[in-house]
Amino acid sequence: MKLRLALIVLLLANAGYFLWARGDLVGFGLAPASLNEREPQRLSRQIKPEWVQVRKEAKAGAPAP
């Protein structure tokens, strides 16, 4: 009986943390501090991010440019 109660408490705690981390509890006034900003220090350290280009992968037999 004690093990079943412990399992239920742990499952509820895990579900609560999951909802809190995703930001689903904002309506209740519970939200992580970094909900809107994920690693803002990395954004401030970027140098000319507009220069980044996504290229298609080269074929296996073709030489690299």
C-alpha positions in Angstrom: 0.0 0.0 0.0 2.8 2.4 0.8 4.6 1.6 -2.4 1.5 2.3 -4.4 1.0 5.7 -2.7 4.7 6.5 -3.3 4.3 5.6 -7.0 1.2 7.8 -7.4 2.9 10.8 -5.7 6.0 10.4 -7.9 3.9 10.2 -11.1 1.9 13.3 -10.1 5.1 15.2 -9.3 6.6 14.2 -12.6 3.5 15.3 -14.5 3.4 18.6 -12.6 7.0 19.3 -13.4 6.4 18.4 -17.1 3.5 20.8 -17.3 5.4 23.5 -15.5 8.5 23.2 -17.7 6.4 23.4 -20.9 4.7 26.6 -19.6 1.2 25.0 -19.4 0.7 26.4 -15.9 1.2 30.1 -16.8 -2.6 30.7 -16.3 -2.1 29.7 -12.6 0.9 32.1 -12.2 3.4 29.2 -12.4 6.0 29.5 -15.1 9.7 29.0 -15.3 11.8 32.1 -15.5 13.3 31.2 -18.9 10.0 30.4 -20.6 10.3 33.3 -23.1 14.1 33.4 -23.4 16.1 30.3 -24.0 19.8 31.1 -23.5 19.7 34.8 -24.2 23.5 35.1 -23.6 24.0 33.0 -26.8 21.8 35.4 -28.8 23.8 38.4 -27.6 27.2 36.7 -28.6 26.2 36.0 -32.2 28.3 37.7 -34.8 26.5 38.4 -38.1 23.9 35.6 -37.9 22.5 36.7 -41.3 25.6 35.3 -43.0 24.7 31.8 -42.1 23.5 29.8 -45.0 22.0 26.3 -45.2 23.4 24.2 -48.0 22.3 20.9 -49.4 24.5 17.9 -48.6 27.0 17.0 -51.2 26.8 13.6 -52.8 29.1 10.8 -51.6 31.2 10.7 -54.8 31.5 14.4 -55.4 34.6 16.2 -54.1 34.1 18.8 -51.4 34.3 22.5 -52.6 
